[in-house]
């Protein structure tokens, strides 16, 4: 096990990395009227105490079960996306797209295409090319989240 000296204390590297991520969240300013920070901390607690690997993935519903009801739905969503920020680097947003030819959702790596659709409100299935309305889009294209390689590396040191 690796050890590091920080402010004249010796920490196991894992503890130091945990402090790093908590400090990232705690040093940022959040609106006093929201519970986004609490949602971030509760999600971070879950990620730090759970065995994760590069195959771990979570839908919103999976993550919601690890945040208490004091964090409303809107603040919860903001919390998840806050953890996706490049300067936080804990989660990464990914997409699965319904593939009619094999009858399953396929991981779709062209994220910018889907993000452009969301921005422009012009929906289609990027695998089949079929035009979709918004509700069909939500059924055929699923958002999920994975821990970043950086987070996994920092957690496992």
C-alpha positions in Angstrom: 0.0 0.0 0.0 1.3 3.5 -0.9 1.4 6.3 1.6 1.6 10.0 1.2 2.5 12.9 3.5 0.0 15.8 3.4 0.1 18.7 5.8 2.4 16.7 8.1 0.0 13.7 8.3 0.5 10.4 6.8 -2.5 9.0 4.8 -3.1 5.9 3.0 -3.2 6.9 -0.7 -6.9 5.9 -0.9 -7.8 8.3 2.0 -5.8 11.1 0.3 -7.7 10.5 -3.0 -11.1 10.5 -1.2 -10.2 13.8 0.4 -9.2 15.1 -3.1 -12.7 14.4 -4.5 -14.6 15.7 -1.4 -12.5 18.8 -1.5 -13.3 19.3 -5.2 -17.0 19.4 -4.3 -16.7 21.3 -1.1 -14.6 24.1 -2.4 -17.1 25.0 -5.1 -19.9 27.4 -4.5 -23.5 26.2 -4.9 -26.7 28.1 -4.7 -27.9 28.3 -1.1 -31.4 27.4 -2.4 -30.5 24.0 -3.8 -29.4 20.7 -2.5 -27.0 20.0 -5.4 -23.9 19.8 -3.1 -25.7 17.4 -0.8 -26.6 15.2 -3.8 -23.0 15.3 -5.0 -21.6 14.3 -1.6 -24.1 11.4 -1.3 -23.2 10.1 -4.8 -19.5 10.4 -4.0 -20.1 8.5 -0.7 -21.7 5.7 -2.8 -18.9 5.7 -5.4 -16.1 5.6 -2.9 -17.7 2.8 -0.8 -18.7 0.6 -3.8 -16.5 -1.7 -5.8 -16.3 -0.1 -9.2 -14.5 -1.1 -12.4 -14.5 -0.1 -16.1 -17.6 -2.1 -16.7 -19.7 -0.3 -14.0 -22.5 1.8 -15.3 -25.6 3.5 -13.9 -28.9 4.9 -15.1 -30.5 7.8 -13.4 -32.8 5.5 -11.5 -29.8 3.5 -10.2 -28.1 6.6 -8.9 -31.3 8.1 -7.5 -31.5 5.2 -5.0 -28.3 6.5 -3.4 -29.5 10.0 -2.8 -32.1 10.8 -0.1 -35.4 12.5 -0.7 -34.2 15.8 0.8 -32.6 16.3 -2.7 -35.4 16.9 -5.1 -35.4 15.5 -8.6 -34.1 18.6 -10.3 -31.2 19.0 -7.9 -30.4 15.3 -8.2 -30.1 15.6 -12.0 -27.8 18.7 -11.5 -25.8 16.7 -9.0 -25.2 13.9 -11.5 -24.2 16.3 -14.3 -22.0 18.2 -11.9 -20.0 15.0 -11.3 -19.6 14.8 -15.1 -17.8 18.2 -15.3 -14.3 18.0 -16.7 -12.9 19.7 -13.6 -14.6 17.2 -11.3 -14.0 14.1 -13.5 -15.9 11.5 -11.5 -18.6 10.5 -14.0 -18.9 10.4 -17.7 -22.1 10.5 -19.7 -22.7 7.8 -22.2 -25.6 6.7 -24.5 -27.2 3.4 -25.6 -29.2 3.4 -28.8 -32.0 0.9 -29.7 -30.8 -1.3 -32.6 -33.8 -2.9 -34.4 -31.6 -5.3 -36.4 -30.4 -7.1 -33.3 -33.2 -6.2 -30.8 -30.9 -4.7 -28.1 -29.5 -1.4 -27.0 -26.0 -0.8 -28.3 -23.5 1.5 -26.7 -23.2 4.5 -29.0 -19.8 6.2 -28.9 -20.7 9.2 -31.2 -21.9 11.3 -28.2 -21.7 14.6 -30.1 -24.4 13.5 -32.5 -26.8 12.8 -29.7 -25.9 16.0 -27.8 -26.5 17.9 -31.1 -29.9 16.3 -31.4 -30.8 17.3 -27.8 -29.6 20.9 -28.4 -31.4 21.2 -31.8 -34.5 19.2 -30.8 -34.3 17.3 -34.0 -34.5 13.6 -33.0 -33.7 10.5 -35.0 -32.3 7.0 -34.2 -28.6 7.3 -35.3 -28.4 3.6 -36.1 -31.6 3.2 -38.2 -31.9 6.8 -39.3 -35.6 6.8 -38.4 -37.1 10.2 -37.4 -38.3 10.2 -33.8 -40.5 12.5 -31.7 -39.2 13.5 -28.3 -40.9 10.6 -26.4 -39.7 8.0 -28.9 -36.2 9.5 -28.6 -36.4 9.0 -24.8 -37.4 5.4 -25.4 -34.8 4.6 -28.0 -31.8 6.5 -26.7 -30.9 5.9 -23.1 -28.5 8.0 -21.0 -26.2 6.2 -18.6 -23.1 7.1 -16.6 -19.8 5.4 -16.0 -17.0 6.3 -13.6 -14.1 8.0 -15.3 -10.8 6.3 -15.8 -9.3 9.0 -13.7 -11.7 8.4 -10.8 -11.1 4.6 -10.9 -7.3 5.1 -11.0 -7.4 7.5 -8.1 -9.7 5.2 -6.1 -7.6 2.1 -6.6 -4.2 3.6 -5.9 
